Amino acid sequence: QVAIKVIDGSRHDADWRRRFLAEREILARLVHPNIVRLLDAGESASGIPYLVMEYVDGEPLDRHLRAHPLSLEQRIALFEQIAAAVSHAHQMLVAHRDIKPANILVDRDGVPHLLDFGIARLMSQQSATATGTRALTPRYAAPEQVAGTPGSATLDVYQLGVLLYELLAGAPPFAELDGAALLRAVLELDPPPPGRAARAAGVADARRIDADLDAICLRALRKEA
């Protein structure tokens, strides 16, 4: 049983096709227990490219957290596995650039799997920028993406910080904002420490979030890449 990904109705869009083929080349480099594995790739008889990928019987991370209340240790263990997957990608000179709960599937054994390298970049492509607004998820975007300036591994570090913040505090930074106000906050404002935000929101285990976890998370969320 596999998952097959195709360009749905976009085969005449040269930019989409280029990105899809780039994802195939990127995924072929990555072999890690917490990254969805590429098994095969090709094109249909009508010229539609496809990827054959490992099938993960699971659910997105945010849905998993709502369905399964986890202890602080369990949430941190999930984060450590996701960070290990990103570290492997970086060792292979690949930056993901779109780390968010929707791109992390948690299987029935509670193991997270990072997927969707659709806007990933090889770190050698130093001229790469934000790839347009359609490739941007504002709630999880790094300041470099919002500003449209070049970035690679630094984007992943910031997005891992957003993910850790959400795992600790129950919501990402600036969760109360949207639209232009959210983008301004990403560029200009520092969120409160996740421990304080967790206590204010009544998150279980909130008082066990110590100064070290706050410091690690806030360092990843610094505006300076």
C-alpha positions as CSV (number, residue, x, y, z in Angstrom):
1,Q,0.0,0.0,0.0
2,V,1.5,3.3,-1.1
3,A,0.5,7.0,-1.5
4,I,0.7,8.5,-5.0
5,K,1.2,12.2,-5.4
6,V,0.4,13.9,-8.8
7,I,0.1,17.5,-10.1
8,D,-3.6,17.8,-10.0
9,G,-4.7,19.9,-13.0
10,S,-1.4,21.8,-13.1
11,R,0.6,19.9,-15.6
12,H,0.7,22.9,-18.0
13,D,2.0,25.2,-15.3
14,A,5.8,25.3,-15.8
15,D,6.5,26.5,-12.3
16,W,4.5,23.8,-10.6
17,R,6.0,21.1,-12.8
18,R,9.6,22.4,-12.0
19,R,8.8,22.3,-8.3
20,F,7.3,18.8,-8.5
21,L,10.3,17.4,-10.3
22,A,12.6,19.1,-7.8
23,E,10.7,17.4,-5.0
24,R,11.4,14.1,-6.6
25,E,15.1,14.8,-6.7
26,I,15.1,16.0,-3.1
27,L,13.2,13.1,-1.7
28,A,15.5,10.6,-3.3
29,R,18.3,11.9,-1.1
30,L,16.4,11.4,2.2
31,V,16.3,8.1,4.0
32,H,15.2,8.5,7.7
33,P,12.6,6.8,9.9
34,N,10.9,10.1,10.5
35,I,10.7,11.2,6.8
36,V,8.1,9.8,4.4
37,R,10.1,7.7,2.0
38,L,10.1,8.1,-1.8
39,L,9.6,4.6,-3.4
40,D,9.3,5.4,-7.1
41,A,8.6,8.2,-9.6
42,G,7.7,8.7,-13.2
43,E,5.2,10.1,-15.6
44,S,1.8,8.8,-16.8
45,A,1.2,8.1,-20.5
46,S,-0.3,11.6,-20.8
47,G,2.8,13.2,-19.3
48,I,1.5,13.8,-15.7
49,P,4.5,13.3,-13.3
50,Y,3.8,11.3,-10.1
51,L,5.6,10.3,-6.9
52,V,5.1,6.9,-5.3
53,M,5.6,7.4,-1.5
54,E,5.5,5.4,1.6
55,Y,1.9,5.3,3.0
56,V,1.6,6.5,6.6
57,D,-1.5,5.2,8.4
58,G,-1.8,8.2,10.7
59,E,-3.2,11.7,11.2
60,P,-1.7,15.3,11.1
61,L,0.1,16.3,14.2
62,D,-2.5,19.0,15.3
63,R,-5.3,16.5,15.0
64,H,-3.3,13.9,16.9
65,L,-2.7,16.3,19.7
66,R,-6.4,17.1,20.0
67,A,-7.3,13.4,20.0
68,H,-4.6,12.2,22.4
69,P,-3.7,14.4,25.3
70,L,0.0,13.9,25.8
71,S,2.3,14.6,28.7
72,L,5.1,17.2,28.4
73,E,7.6,14.4,28.0
74,Q,5.6,12.8,25.2
75,R,5.2,16.1,23.4
76,I,9.0,16.8,23.6
77,A,9.7,13.3,22.4
78,L,7.6,14.0,19.3
79,F,9.5,17.2,18.7
80,E,12.9,15.5,19.1
81,Q,12.0,13.0,16.4
82,I,10.8,15.8,14.1
83,A,14.0,17.8,14.8
84,A,16.1,14.7,14.0
85,A,14.3,14.4,10.6
86,V,15.1,18.0,9.8
87,S,18.7,17.5,10.9
88,H,19.0,14.6,8.5
89,A,17.7,16.7,5.7
90,H,20.2,19.5,6.5
91,Q,23.0,17.0,6.5
92,M,21.9,16.1,3.0
93,L,21.9,19.8,2.2
94,V,18.1,20.0,1.9
95,A,16.0,22.7,3.7
96,H,12.3,21.8,4.1
97,R,11.0,25.4,4.4
98,D,7.4,24.4,5.2
99,I,7.5,22.7,8.6
100,K,4.0,22.8,10.2
101,P,1.6,20.4,11.8
102,A,-0.2,19.6,8.5
103,N,3.1,18.3,7.1
104,I,3.7,15.9,10.0
105,L,1.8,12.7,10.1
106,V,1.7,10.7,13.4
107,D,1.2,7.0,12.9
108,R,-0.7,4.5,15.1
109,D,2.5,3.9,17.1
110,G,2.9,7.6,17.9
111,V,5.8,8.0,15.5
112,P,5.9,11.4,13.6
113,H,6.7,11.4,9.8
114,L,7.7,14.6,8.0
115,L,6.3,14.9,4.5
116,D,5.7,17.4,1.7
117,F,9.0,18.7,0.5
118,G,7.2,20.6,-2.2
119,I,8.9,24.0,-1.5
120,A,12.1,22.5,-0.2
121,R,15.4,23.8,-1.6
122,L,18.9,22.5,-2.0
123,M,21.0,24.6,0.3
124,S,23.4,25.2,-2.7
125,Q,20.6,27.3,-4.3
126,Q,21.5,30.4,-2.2
127,S,19.4,32.7,-4.4
128,A,16.2,30.9,-3.4
129,T,13.6,33.1,-1.8
130,A,10.1,32.6,-0.6
131,T,8.8,31.1,-3.9
132,G,5.7,33.4,-4.0
133,T,2.8,33.8,-1.7
134,R,1.1,30.5,-2.5
135,A,4.1,28.7,-0.9
136,L,3.8,30.7,2.3
137,T,1.9,29.5,5.4
138,P,1.8,32.8,7.4
139,R,1.1,31.2,10.8
140,Y,4.4,29.2,10.4
141,A,6.4,31.5,8.2
142,A,9.8,32.8,9.2
143,P,10.6,36.5,9.1
144,E,12.9,35.9,6.1
145,Q,9.9,34.4,4.2
146,V,7.6,37.2,5.1
147,A,10.2,39.8,4.0
148,G,11.0,37.8,0.8
149,T,14.8,37.6,1.6
150,P,17.0,34.6,0.9
151,G,17.1,31.8,3.5
152,S,17.5,28.1,3.8
153,A,18.3,26.2,7.0
154,T,17.5,29.2,9.1
155,L,13.8,29.0,7.9
156,D,13.6,25.5,9.3
157,V,15.1,26.5,12.6
158,Y,12.5,29.2,13.0
159,Q,9.7,26.9,12.0
160,L,10.9,24.3,14.4
161,G,10.7,27.0,17.1
162,V,7.1,27.7,16.1
163,L,6.3,24.0,16.3
164,L,8.0,23.6,19.7
165,Y,6.1,26.7,20.9
166,E,2.8,25.1,19.8
167,L,3.6,21.8,21.5
168,L,4.4,23.6,24.7
169,A,1.8,26.3,24.8
170,G,-1.0,24.7,22.9
171,A,-1.1,27.3,20.1
172,P,1.6,28.9,17.9
173,P,2.9,32.4,18.5
174,F,0.5,35.2,17.7
175,A,-2.4,32.8,17.5
176,E,-4.8,35.6,18.2
177,L,-3.7,37.6,15.1
178,D,-4.4,37.1,11.4
179,G,-3.7,38.7,8.0
180,A,-1.5,41.7,7.9
181,A,-1.3,42.0,11.7
182,L,0.1,38.5,11.9
183,L,2.7,39.2,9.2
184,R,3.7,42.4,11.1
185,A,4.0,40.5,14.3
186,V,6.3,37.8,12.7
187,L,8.6,40.6,11.5
188,E,8.5,42.9,14.5
189,L,7.2,41.3,17.8
190,D,8.6,38.8,20.2
191,P,6.1,36.3,21.6
192,P,5.8,35.7,25.4
193,P,7.8,32.7,26.6
194,P,5.9,29.5,25.8
195,G,5.7,28.6,29.5
196,R,3.9,31.8,30.4
197,A,1.6,31.4,27.4
198,A,0.9,27.8,28.4
199,R,0.0,28.8,32.0
200,A,-2.3,31.6,30.8
201,A,-4.1,29.1,28.5
202,G,-4.4,26.5,31.3
203,V,-2.3,23.9,29.4
204,A,-1.7,20.7,31.3
205,D,1.9,20.4,32.6
206,A,2.3,24.1,32.0
207,R,4.1,24.7,35.3
208,R,6.7,22.1,34.3
209,I,7.9,24.1,31.3
210,D,11.2,25.4,32.7
211,A,13.5,28.3,31.8
212,D,15.6,26.1,29.6
213,L,12.7,25.1,27.4
214,D,11.6,28.7,27.2
215,A,15.2,29.8,26.2
216,I,15.6,27.1,23.5
217,C,12.3,27.9,21.9
218,L,12.7,31.7,22.0
219,R,16.3,31.4,20.6
220,A,14.9,29.6,17.6
221,L,12.2,32.3,17.2
222,R,14.7,35.2,17.1
223,K,14.2,37.6,14.2
224,E,17.8,37.6,13.3
225,A,18.5,34.5,11.2
